[in-house]
Amino acid sequence: MKNYGRAGKAARRMLLWTFLALAALAAMGILAVFIGPVIFMVAAGLFLVWVPFAIFTVYFFRDPTPRVPAAPGLVVAPAHGKVDVIDTVHEPRFMDGECRRVSIFLSVVDVHVQNAPVSGKVTYLKYNEGKFLNALRTESALHNENVLLGIVASDPNGEKIGVRLMAGLIARRIIPWVGEDDEIERGDRISLIQFGSRVDLYLPMTATITVKLGDHVVGGETVMATF
């Protein structure tokens, strides 16, 4: 008769696969008895590593509210960190010529939120590709990935103020929080650079710089220059 034995064959096939599935499950259970404690110990070890990482991450991304000075004609620090360069440079993209530069190095323990140095309007924002040299090296300003922000100040009225946000050896992500044509107030939060980095402040030659090399400045608070 046609198809004789096919039902039995199907039954045997089903029994075989279900038996193999049960055997695999039993083998996994036996294996778990031996490797389960190892997996638990590995997970516990990773958790112990994660806890200080979590604490550091919360600390690193802290965002204190600055006590912004209210007097007119002031330029405040755009970043938290150490002033390690004060010089005169040629900045052709926004400042359009010779200007004063004050460079701030941000270590991994500094706040990495940046603040507007003056009130005014963002009229220039340009991302520039580059390298990821150690931000401790001053030549990183020339070669590293960076974002240049240009602000036309309302106080002091009409003055051009530039802020260059630079990536470093560890910091490889710059996140601007403002865009072209945005109106900003002195001390406003304008960006975030993740981990160690550098921020350059470009000032007109008429500005009087009030900080010195080695000063540790506070973003949105420390007066960097006056007009």
N, C-alpha and C positions, 0 to 999 in steps of 0.2 A: 504494500500500500504506500501511496505517496506520502512523503513527509513523516514517515514513521520514525519515532525516536527524537525528533527535533525539539519537542517540549522538554524531554528529559535532558537533552543537551543544554538547552537554555537554563534549566534549573541548576545543572552542575556548574555552568559558567557563573551564574549568580552566586551560588554557594562559594565558588572559588574566590571571587572578588571580595565578597563580604568577609570570608575567612582571612584573606590577605590584609584587608583593612583592619580587622580586629587584631591580627598579629602585629601590624605596624603600630597600632595604638598601644598595645601591650609593651612593645619594644621601646616606644617613646616614654612610657611610664617607668620602665626599668631604668632607662637612661637618665630620666629626670631625677631618680633617687640618688644617682651618683654625681651628676653635674649640677643639680639644682643648688646645692650649697655653694658651689663655685660661682654660679651665675649670681647668686645673692651677694656673695662677697665682692664680686666685681662691681655690681650695681651700687653696693654700699660705699665702695672706694670712690667710684665716680661721683656719687652724691657728696661725699666729703670734699672733693675737689670743686664741685659746682657751687657749694655754699659760699666759699670766699670769692669765687668768680662773680656770683650774684651780688654779694655785698659791694665788691669793687665796681661793678657795672652801675649799680644804683648811685654810688658815690661819684663815679665819673660823669654821669649824666645829670648831676645836680644842676639846678638852674636858679640861683639866688636872684632876688629882685634888687637891682642897684639903687643906691641913694643918689639920684642924679642931681648935680648942682644946678641951681636955677639962674645964676648970674649970666648976663649977656656976653657974647663974644668968646665963649669957651669951646674948646674941643676936648672931649673926654676920650678915655682909652676905648678902642674898639674891641679889646680882648683882655683876658686875664693872663698875666705872665711876666716875664723879665725883659726889660729893655736892654738889648745887647748891641744895637746898631743905631747911631744917629749920624746921618750924613746928607750929602746933596747928590741927587741923581737926575738923570734925564728920563722922564716918563712920557712917551709920545702918544699913548692911546687915549688917555683922558685928560691928564694934566697939561698935555701939549707943550712940554718943554721942561726946563729945569725946575726942580722943586725940592723941598726938604723931605727926608724919609726918616721915620722912627719905626724900627722893627722890634716886634715883640715875639719872644720864643715861648711857646706853650708846652710845658712838660706834661706827662701823663697824669700828674696829680693836680693840674690846674683845671679850672672851669673851662669847658670848651664851647660854651655859647658865646657868640659875638654880639656886640651892641653898637648901635648907631653912634658915631662920634659927634654928630651935629644933627640939628633939625633941618629938614629940607626935602628935596625930591631926588629920587634915584633916576638918573638920566642915562646911565651906562651900566651894563652888566654883560660881561664876556667871560665864557669858560675857555680856558687855554689848556690844551693837552701838554703833557710833559712827563718828566721822570719822577721818581720817588726817593730823592736823596735824603739823607739825614737832615732834619730841619735845624739841627744845631749848626750846620754849615751855612754861612751867609750866602754862598753861591746858589743855594736852593731857590732863592728868590728869582734867579734867572732861568733855572732849568726845570723846576718842579711843576707838576700839575697845579693849576691855580684858577681862582675866579677873581676878576677885577670888578669892583663896584665903584661907580662914580656918582658922587652926590653933589648937587648944587645947593648950597646951604641957604636957608632963610635967615639964619643967625649964626655967623655974620652974613649979611645979605649978599648973595651972588658969588660967594667964594666957592671954589672947587676943592672938594676934599675926596681923596681916593683911598679905598681900602682894598688891599689884596689879600685874599684868603688862600693859604698854601697848604697842600698836602705834604706829608713827610714820609719817613721810612715806614712808619706804622700807620699813620693816618692816610687813608686812601679814599676817603669819601668826604666831599664838601657838599653841604646841603644849604643852599641859600633859601631864606624864608621871605625874601622880597624880590620884586621884579622891577623892570623899567617902568617909569611913571608913577611908582608908589610914593606916597607922601609918608615920611617917617619923622619921629620925634627923637630928640637927643636921648640916648639910653635905651631906645627900643631894641628888642631882640631881632637880629637880622639874619643870623645863620648859625650853623653847627658844623664844627670840624671834628671828626671822630678820631680820638687819640692824638699823640704828640704832633705838633704842627707849628706854623709860624703865621703871623699877621703883620703886614706892612701898612703903615699909615702915611699917606702922601699929603703934604701941606704946601700951600703957596709960600713963596720966599718971604712974604710979609708977615708970616706967623711968627710968634715968639714962643719957642719951645720951653716948657717949664719942667720937664723931667730930665734926668741924667742917666748915663750908662749904669746899669746894675740895679736900677729901681724896679721894684715889683709893683705892677700896676693892676688896678681892679677895673674890669670892663664896665663902662657906663658910669663910673664914679671918679676915677683919677683924672685930674685935669692934665692933659698932655701939652696943650698950647693955648695961647690967647691971641686975640686980635685987638 
